[in-house]
């Protein structure tokens, strides 16, 4: 499915992409002729600014759960768009095997089991991403990338020291020189080099 774009009037009465998409994925359609009853409700959704992830429950006419699947939407949101089309989205479900695999754990853990190969592959990729992004790196840690990274000054480095100043994180060389910024750092593969702790030696008082 392609992109659907709209103006603020088209979004009404919803003010945000998340509110609009939550509403689109919450409905009941009665059975008509050969078309069976279909109903959805959002159990949990997370909007990151460029992607929307939702755990969506399909249920029958009695309200009983059939299964819970993931819906993923790519999102474009520009409230100041010159042409007035401030919101656009492209939706897909996990069975389509989306490239986007940054689904939060809070959504993944609500999904029921699946046998669809594309869905299973997507879930594995999401959990691999979580293994990376949920790592904790502390001030003073040394990290090592599998291959040296090249920077705009032409230098190449694989080992860095972590500096934390509040919520801000920067990297230096292991000896403290330089300042480096690596985009989407926690989504990249690197090894945390734990420094050996040196036991303090205590001498008895004379």
ABEGO torsion letter per residue (X at the ends): XBBBBBBAAAAOABABAAAAAAAAABBBBBBBEABBBBBBBBABBBBAGABBBBBBBBBBAAGBBABBBBBBBBBBBBAABAAGBABBBBBBBAAAGBABAABBAAAAAABBBBABAAAAAAAAAAAAAAAAAABBBBBGBBBBBABBBBBAAGBBBABBBBBBBEABBBBBBAAGBEBBBBBGAAABBBBBBBBBBBBBBBBBBX
